[in-house]
Amino acid sequence: MDWTVWGGLAAGLVIATVTAPVGVSGAVFLLPVQLSVFGVPNPAVTPTNLLYNVVAGPGALWRYRHDGALRGDLARRLVLGTLPGVVLGATVRVFALPGPGVFRLLAAALLLPLGLWLFLRALAPARRRPSPAGELAPRTLTGLALAVGVVGGIYGIGGGSLLGPVLVGRGLPVARVAPAALAATFATSLVGATAYALLSLMSSGEVAPDWWLGLACGTGGLIGGYLGARLQPRLPDRALRLLLGTLATAVGMLYAAQTLR
């Protein structure tokens, strides 16, 4: 118990410090740690990840709000789109995708594109990048957020960490996208964790989150998220994107290899 709590605290702190500056909660990288290091069973690992997001989210969000970075309606649009999606995703995860083999395949399918996207965007010379295309139309943004919410509910990442790279690719600045993506992640994770808690009453599997581990990781993420948000203006954007892309790609390749065994 003590080792798990302290290990979860350290993992959440380190991951959130690195990922918060670009609008990623860190749950996408915490998941393999939960599976491989702490041995959280499927599908309980997904609501544990959502619990981490709920506890960790306020740290970065408070700092971004303090800096005025949460102004505007982008966060509201993302939240309204992802909320219904995460409930549907949680239902699919519990009743249709409980097996670890399918889950690893899904994780690889999500992490590899995400990692390659971040990595290639960071490597692309500024002069070759497309000119900013502006914001998506409200209906398109809502539809995208809904689809990402479903995926986030299945995977336990809240959805904001998938929306962020897409919006940045449209030309929106990271400084604007990051707070909105984290706000969407926090809101959808809160709803998703509640949905899993209710679904656990109707399922015989291990659906409820690992409360102690989720709270420990979340506490570390709360501190790390605040530090990461505070450091954002001082950190090189390109280096962060390269790091995140490398981590996501490596973890995705690991899951793909495990699935093919």
C-alpha positions as CSV (number, residue, x, y, z in Angstrom):
1,M,0.0,0.0,0.0
2,D,2.7,2.5,1.0
3,W,4.9,1.8,-2.0
4,T,1.9,2.1,-4.4
5,V,0.8,5.4,-2.9
6,W,4.2,7.0,-3.0
7,G,4.9,5.5,-6.4
8,G,1.6,6.8,-7.8
9,L,2.3,10.3,-6.3
10,A,5.7,10.4,-7.9
11,A,4.4,9.2,-11.3
12,G,1.6,11.7,-11.3
13,L,3.9,14.6,-10.4
14,V,6.5,13.9,-13.1
15,I,4.0,13.2,-15.9
16,A,1.8,16.2,-15.2
17,T,4.7,18.6,-14.9
18,V,5.8,17.6,-18.4
19,T,2.4,17.4,-20.1
20,A,0.4,20.2,-18.6
21,P,2.1,23.0,-20.6
22,V,0.7,21.6,-23.9
23,G,-2.8,20.8,-22.6
24,V,-2.4,17.1,-21.9
25,S,-3.4,15.9,-18.5
26,G,-0.9,13.0,-18.5
27,A,-3.4,10.2,-18.2
28,V,-2.5,8.9,-21.6
29,F,1.0,8.3,-20.3
30,L,0.0,7.2,-16.8
31,L,-2.1,4.3,-18.2
32,P,0.9,2.0,-19.1
33,V,2.4,2.7,-15.7
34,Q,-0.8,1.6,-14.0
35,L,-1.0,-1.5,-16.1
36,S,2.6,-2.6,-16.0
37,V,3.9,-1.2,-12.7
38,F,1.0,-1.1,-10.4
39,G,-1.0,-4.0,-11.9
40,V,-4.4,-2.3,-12.1
41,P,-6.8,-4.8,-13.8
42,N,-8.9,-4.1,-16.8
43,P,-11.3,-2.4,-17.1
44,A,-10.7,-0.7,-13.7
45,V,-7.6,1.0,-15.1
46,T,-9.9,3.3,-17.2
47,P,-11.9,4.8,-14.3
48,T,-8.7,5.0,-12.3
49,N,-7.3,7.2,-15.0
50,L,-10.4,9.3,-15.0
51,L,-10.1,9.7,-11.2
52,Y,-6.5,10.9,-11.7
53,N,-7.8,13.6,-14.2
54,V,-10.4,14.8,-11.7
55,V,-8.0,15.2,-8.8
56,A,-5.1,16.5,-10.9
57,G,-7.0,18.9,-13.2
58,P,-7.6,21.8,-10.8
59,G,-3.9,22.4,-10.3
60,A,-3.1,23.5,-13.9
61,L,-6.6,25.0,-14.4
62,W,-6.2,27.3,-11.4
63,R,-2.9,28.5,-12.7
64,Y,-4.2,29.1,-16.2
65,R,-7.2,30.9,-14.9
66,H,-5.0,33.0,-12.7
67,D,-3.0,34.0,-15.8
68,G,-6.2,34.8,-17.8
69,A,-5.7,31.9,-20.2
70,L,-9.2,30.4,-19.8
71,R,-11.0,33.4,-21.3
72,G,-13.1,32.9,-24.4
73,D,-15.6,30.2,-25.4
74,L,-13.3,27.5,-26.7
75,A,-13.3,25.6,-23.4
76,R,-17.1,25.8,-23.2
77,R,-17.5,24.4,-26.7
78,L,-15.2,21.5,-26.1
79,V,-16.9,20.6,-22.8
80,L,-20.4,20.6,-24.3
81,G,-19.2,18.3,-27.1
82,T,-17.2,15.8,-25.0
83,L,-19.6,15.4,-22.1
84,P,-22.2,13.1,-23.8
85,G,-19.4,11.3,-25.7
86,V,-17.6,10.2,-22.5
87,V,-20.7,8.6,-21.1
88,L,-21.2,6.6,-24.3
89,G,-17.6,5.7,-24.3
90,A,-17.7,4.4,-20.7
91,T,-20.7,2.2,-21.5
92,V,-18.9,0.7,-24.6
93,R,-15.7,0.1,-22.5
94,V,-17.6,-1.8,-19.8
95,F,-19.9,-3.9,-21.8
96,A,-18.1,-4.3,-25.2
97,L,-14.4,-4.0,-24.7
98,P,-13.5,-5.6,-21.3
99,G,-10.6,-7.8,-22.5
100,P,-7.0,-6.7,-22.1
101,G,-6.0,-7.9,-25.6
102,V,-8.6,-5.6,-27.3
103,F,-7.7,-2.8,-24.9
104,R,-4.0,-3.0,-25.7
105,L,-4.8,-2.9,-29.4
106,L,-7.1,0.1,-28.9
107,A,-4.3,1.9,-26.8
108,A,-1.8,1.3,-29.6
109,A,-4.2,2.6,-32.3
110,L,-4.7,5.8,-30.3
111,L,-1.2,6.4,-29.0
112,L,0.7,5.8,-32.3
113,P,-1.2,8.4,-34.4
114,L,-1.1,10.9,-31.4
115,G,2.6,10.4,-30.9
116,L,3.5,10.7,-34.6
117,W,1.3,13.8,-35.0
118,L,3.1,15.6,-32.1
119,F,6.5,14.4,-33.2
120,L,6.1,15.4,-36.9
121,R,4.6,18.7,-36.1
122,A,7.5,19.5,-33.8
123,L,10.1,18.5,-36.5
124,A,8.4,20.4,-39.3
125,P,10.2,23.7,-40.1
126,A,8.1,26.7,-39.3
127,R,8.3,27.9,-43.0
128,R,6.7,24.7,-44.2
129,R,3.9,24.6,-41.8
130,P,0.5,25.4,-43.2
131,S,-0.9,28.9,-42.5
132,P,-3.4,29.1,-39.7
133,A,-6.8,28.0,-40.9
134,G,-8.7,29.5,-38.0
135,E,-11.2,27.9,-35.7
136,L,-13.5,25.1,-36.8
137,A,-17.2,25.9,-37.3
138,P,-19.2,25.5,-34.1
139,R,-21.0,22.4,-35.4
140,T,-17.8,20.8,-36.7
141,L,-16.1,21.5,-33.4
142,T,-19.0,20.0,-31.4
143,G,-19.0,16.9,-33.6
144,L,-15.3,16.4,-33.3
145,A,-15.5,16.9,-29.5
146,L,-18.3,14.3,-29.3
147,A,-16.3,11.7,-31.2
148,V,-13.2,12.4,-29.1
149,G,-15.3,12.2,-26.0
150,V,-16.4,8.7,-26.9
151,V,-12.8,7.6,-27.5
152,G,-11.7,9.3,-24.3
153,G,-14.4,7.6,-22.3
154,I,-13.2,4.2,-23.6
155,Y,-9.5,5.0,-23.0
156,G,-9.8,6.9,-19.8
157,I,-8.1,10.1,-21.0
158,G,-11.0,12.5,-20.9
159,G,-10.6,13.5,-24.5
160,G,-8.8,16.8,-24.2
161,S,-5.4,15.4,-25.0
162,L,-6.7,14.2,-28.3
163,L,-8.5,17.5,-29.1
164,G,-5.4,19.6,-28.4
165,P,-3.2,18.4,-31.2
166,V,-6.0,18.7,-33.7
167,L,-6.8,22.3,-32.8
168,V,-3.1,23.2,-32.8
169,G,-2.9,21.7,-36.2
170,R,-5.6,24.1,-37.3
171,G,-3.4,27.0,-36.5
172,L,-4.6,27.9,-33.0
173,P,-1.8,28.7,-30.5
174,V,-0.8,26.2,-27.9
175,A,-1.2,28.9,-25.2
176,R,-4.9,29.1,-26.1
177,V,-5.6,25.4,-26.8
178,A,-3.9,24.0,-23.7
179,P,-6.2,25.5,-21.0
180,A,-9.3,24.7,-23.0
181,A,-8.2,21.1,-23.6
182,L,-7.5,20.6,-19.9
183,A,-10.8,22.1,-19.0
184,A,-12.6,19.6,-21.3
185,T,-10.5,16.8,-19.9
186,F,-11.4,17.7,-16.3
187,A,-15.1,18.1,-17.0
188,T,-15.4,14.9,-19.0
189,S,-13.3,12.9,-16.6
190,L,-15.6,14.0,-13.7
191,V,-18.7,12.8,-15.6
192,G,-16.8,9.6,-16.9
193,A,-15.7,8.6,-13.4
194,T,-19.2,9.0,-12.1
195,A,-20.5,6.9,-15.0
196,Y,-18.1,4.1,-14.3
197,A,-19.0,4.2,-10.6
198,L,-22.7,3.7,-11.6
199,L,-21.9,1.1,-14.2
200,S,-19.9,-0.9,-11.6
201,L,-23.2,-1.6,-9.8
202,M,-24.5,-3.4,-13.0
203,S,-21.3,-5.3,-13.9
204,S,-19.6,-8.3,-12.3
205,G,-16.2,-7.2,-13.5
206,E,-13.6,-4.9,-11.8
207,V,-15.1,-1.7,-13.1
208,A,-14.7,0.6,-10.0
209,P,-11.5,2.6,-9.9
210,D,-8.5,1.8,-7.7
211,W,-9.3,4.6,-5.3
212,W,-6.1,4.8,-3.4
213,L,-3.9,4.7,-6.5
214,G,-6.1,7.2,-8.4
215,L,-6.0,9.6,-5.5
216,A,-2.3,9.3,-5.1
217,C,-1.5,9.8,-8.8
218,G,-4.0,12.6,-8.9
219,T,-2.4,14.4,-5.9
220,G,1.0,14.2,-7.7
221,G,-0.7,15.5,-10.9
222,L,-2.3,18.3,-9.0
223,I,1.1,19.6,-8.0
224,G,2.7,18.8,-11.3
225,G,0.0,20.4,-13.3
226,Y,0.3,23.6,-11.4
227,L,4.1,23.6,-11.9
228,G,3.7,22.8,-15.6
229,A,1.2,25.5,-16.2
230,R,3.4,28.0,-14.4
231,L,6.4,27.0,-16.4
232,Q,4.7,27.0,-19.8
233,P,5.9,30.5,-20.9
234,R,9.5,29.5,-20.1
235,L,9.6,26.1,-21.8
236,P,10.5,25.6,-25.4
237,D,7.4,24.5,-27.3
238,R,9.3,22.4,-29.8
239,A,11.1,20.4,-27.2
240,L,7.9,19.6,-25.3
241,R,6.2,18.4,-28.5
242,L,9.1,16.2,-29.4
243,L,9.1,14.7,-25.9
244,L,5.4,14.0,-25.8
245,G,5.5,12.6,-29.4
246,T,8.4,10.3,-28.5
247,L,6.7,9.0,-25.3
248,A,3.3,8.4,-27.0
249,T,4.9,6.6,-30.0
250,A,7.1,4.4,-27.8
251,V,4.2,3.4,-25.6
252,G,2.0,2.7,-28.6
253,M,4.6,0.6,-30.2
254,L,5.0,-1.4,-26.9
255,Y,1.3,-2.1,-26.8
256,A,1.2,-3.1,-30.5
257,A,4.1,-5.5,-29.9
258,Q,2.3,-7.1,-26.9
259,T,-0.9,-7.5,-28.9
260,L,0.9,-9.2,-31.8
261,R,2.6,-11.8,-29.5
